[in-house]
């Protein structure tokens, strides 16, 4: 079994960064709004962007936590679809990957 300590550290760093980003976005969203109608319109647009950023960060946090759970369960590094090993380079680039590159691209595996 491969040692995934480098990927685990990367996942933990990413998780911390995303949590900090999500906290900052939530702080911005909870600020009070202007009484001026023109400023409120701009603030609503900004809030839409912040909500989108928050949803993206939350999705990535979910993927990272899932990868850490898979790691601790001994399932990390294996494709959820075909069961083959996920290439180390792919895991370094996308440490929360759950599919090998072939399954992610929808390509058939050579047998």
Phi, psi and omega per residue, in radians:
X1 nan 2.365 -3.108
X2 -1.292 2.665 3.065
X3 -1.581 2.078 -3.094
X4 -1.853 0.490 -3.090
X5 -1.088 -0.615 3.113
X6 -1.131 -0.782 3.117
X7 -1.159 -0.632 3.117
X8 -1.115 -0.774 3.115
X9 -1.100 -0.692 3.110
X10 -1.124 -0.741 3.110
X11 -1.105 -0.731 3.136
X12 -1.146 -0.695 3.081
X13 -1.122 -0.799 3.115
X14 -1.049 -0.738 -3.135
X15 -1.081 -0.768 3.117
X16 -1.101 -0.777 3.133
X17 -1.082 -0.779 -3.138
X18 -1.145 -0.682 3.126
X19 -1.127 -0.706 3.095
X20 -1.115 -0.743 3.118
X21 -1.104 -0.760 3.139
X22 -1.125 -0.715 3.089
X23 -1.067 -0.745 3.134
X24 -1.134 -0.736 3.120
X25 -1.101 -0.771 3.139
X26 -1.120 -0.635 3.061
X27 -1.098 -0.771 3.121
X28 -1.097 -0.679 -3.125
X29 -1.208 -0.477 -3.082
X30 -1.542 -0.029 3.138
X31 -1.167 2.795 3.131
X32 -1.332 2.679 -3.099
X33 -1.782 2.746 -3.119
X34 -1.263 2.681 3.059
X35 -1.440 -0.352 -3.119
X36 -1.277 2.237 -3.049
X37 -1.135 -0.632 3.122
X38 -1.181 -0.741 3.098
X39 -1.160 -0.642 3.112
X40 -1.083 -0.684 3.118
X41 -1.076 -0.768 3.103
X42 -1.141 -0.717 3.120
X43 -1.098 -0.658 3.108
X44 -1.120 -0.704 3.085
X45 -1.101 -0.761 3.099
X46 -1.091 -0.710 3.123
X47 -1.099 -0.668 3.096
X48 -1.076 -0.756 3.109
X49 -1.120 -0.774 3.125
X50 -1.105 -0.701 3.100
X51 -1.095 -0.684 3.098
X52 -1.124 -0.770 3.096
X53 -1.098 -0.704 3.128
X54 -1.123 -0.744 3.135
X55 -1.115 -0.715 3.117
X56 -1.127 -0.785 3.121
X57 -1.104 -0.715 3.131
X58 -1.131 -0.697 3.094
X59 -1.083 -0.777 3.118
X60 -1.152 -0.664 3.078
X61 -1.059 -0.732 3.114
X62 -1.063 -0.774 3.132
X63 -1.118 -0.706 3.141
X64 -1.160 -0.797 3.127
X65 -1.098 -0.650 3.100
X66 -1.132 -0.720 3.110
X67 -1.107 -0.727 3.112
X68 -1.123 -0.688 3.081
X69 -1.099 -0.752 3.109
X70 -1.097 -0.666 3.138
X71 -1.088 -0.831 -3.104
X72 -1.234 -0.379 3.106
X73 -1.575 -0.020 -3.142
X74 1.362 0.295 -3.124
X75 -1.832 -0.120 -3.097
X76 -1.150 2.477 3.094
X77 1.564 0.025 3.096
X78 -2.080 2.362 -3.110
X79 -1.104 2.268 3.117
X80 -1.191 -0.377 -3.079
X81 -1.590 -0.889 -3.050
X82 -1.885 -0.239 3.111
X83 1.484 -0.119 3.136
X84 -1.291 2.833 3.119
X85 -1.173 2.465 3.036
X86 -1.516 2.292 -3.120
X87 -0.940 2.399 -3.129
X88 -1.006 -0.689 3.109
X89 -1.061 -0.677 3.102
X90 -1.145 -0.740 3.138
X91 -1.173 -0.545 3.083
X92 -1.235 -0.659 -3.135
X93 -1.344 -0.688 -3.109
X94 -2.317 1.435 -3.013
X95 -1.133 -0.224 3.104
X96 -1.796 0.279 3.119
X97 -1.090 2.381 3.099
X98 -1.992 -0.112 3.138
X99 -2.145 2.522 3.005
X100 -1.187 2.903 -3.055
X101 -1.081 -0.653 -3.136
X102 -1.130 -0.785 3.136
X103 -1.204 -0.644 3.129
X104 -1.112 -0.611 3.141
X105 -1.555 -0.146 -3.130
X106 1.389 0.277 3.138
X107 -1.459 2.523 3.084
X108 -1.267 2.599 3.093
X109 -1.456 2.495 3.023
X110 -1.393 2.338 -3.139
X111 -1.867 nan nan
